[in-house]
C-alpha cells in the first residue's frame, strides 16, 4: 500500500526538518485577491488543471471520492496572480468539539501544482495560509507529488516542509531488456518461477474486482491496518466509476484459475501509480513480483513514461522500500508540507507551534 495517511499505524518515521517558516507581516506583495476555495463542480477547478501539469490525484472526481471516506468536504485552493495559477486539492474536516475545520491532502500524492516561479509559489503559499485562516481552517497537511517539480524552499516560507525519505520509480522509456536488467536477480528468479508455475496477469477484467477486494481486506488484516483502511466494496466501485479509463486492475490468476492477487493502478498523463496491491492469504507463487513486472510492461506498451511505485512505510528505507527499489533505479525525495493557518486556534488546541509539534504527527491535536 503506497502513500499512507499520516494517521496510518505504519506512519512511524522520525521526520527530517527541511525548513520552517512563519507567516509574518507581508513583505512580498502577497494578496488574497486571487485566492479562492473551489468545490468539485466549479468549472474553474477543471479549467485550471487544463492549463498546468497535474496527475490523477488532482482531479475533482478523485478528491470527491476520497473525501467521502471520512465525511469530509472536497475542495481545492486556487490562487491566481498575473496570469499564473496554483491549485492544491484538499479535504476539509470538522475539528471535534469546535466550530473549526482543518484540511489535508486526499490519499496518495496530490501536492500543489501550478505555473513555475519560486516567488509566485511563495506568495501563493502565504496567501493560502491567510485565506484558509480567515475561513475557520486551523491547519493544512499536504503530501507532495514526488514526480512533479515543486519549489520546496518557496513553500517553506508559509509553513514547515518535512522530508520523509525517498520513493521509487521505473523509467518506462527504457527497453524491456533494460527494464529486466534493472530488476534485482532475486526478483527476476521469482518472476520466472511465477511464469513457470502458470501464473498469468489479466488486465481490466473487472469480473475479478470483488474477489480482489476480498484479497485486499486479507492484506489489511495481515498488516494490522486500522478500520479506516478496510475500504468497502462500494467505495472501490465508486472510485472505478469516477475515474473510468484512468484506473486499471491487473489480476494475477493461477494455472487453476484462482485469483492470487491484484494491482489496482492509475495511468494518467503519462504517469502510473500503484494505488493498492494485494494478495490473498496462503501461497501465491510469487504473484506479487509478476504483477509489478507485467504492470510496468503494460505501461510501456501503452505509452506511459514513468511508473511510480511509492516508498517504504512512512518514507523509511525499510524492507518495503528495498522490495520496490529492486524493480527500478528512479529515486525521488518525498515531502510533506504543514501549514498553521490560525495560530491562535492552534495554540488553544495544541500549544505554541514548536518545531517538535510541526514535524511530528500533524496536526498534533488530532
Protein Blocks (a to p, Z undefined) as FASTA:
>chain_A
ZZiafkbfklmcccddfbdcdddddfehpafklgccddfklmklmmmmmmpccdfklpmk
lmmmmmmmnopacddddddeehiacdddddddddehiabdcddddehjfopaddehjklm
mmmmmmmmmmmmmnopabdcddddfkbccdfklmmmnmccddebdcddddfkbcfklmmm
mpcfklmmmmmmmmmnopacdehiaklmmmmmmmmmmmmmmnopafklmccfklmmmmmm
mnmmmbccdddddfkopafbdcddddeehiacdfbdcddehjeehmmmmmmmmmmmmmmm
nopabdcebjaehhiacfklmmmmmmocbdcddddddddfblmlmmmmnopadfklmmmc
cdfkZZ
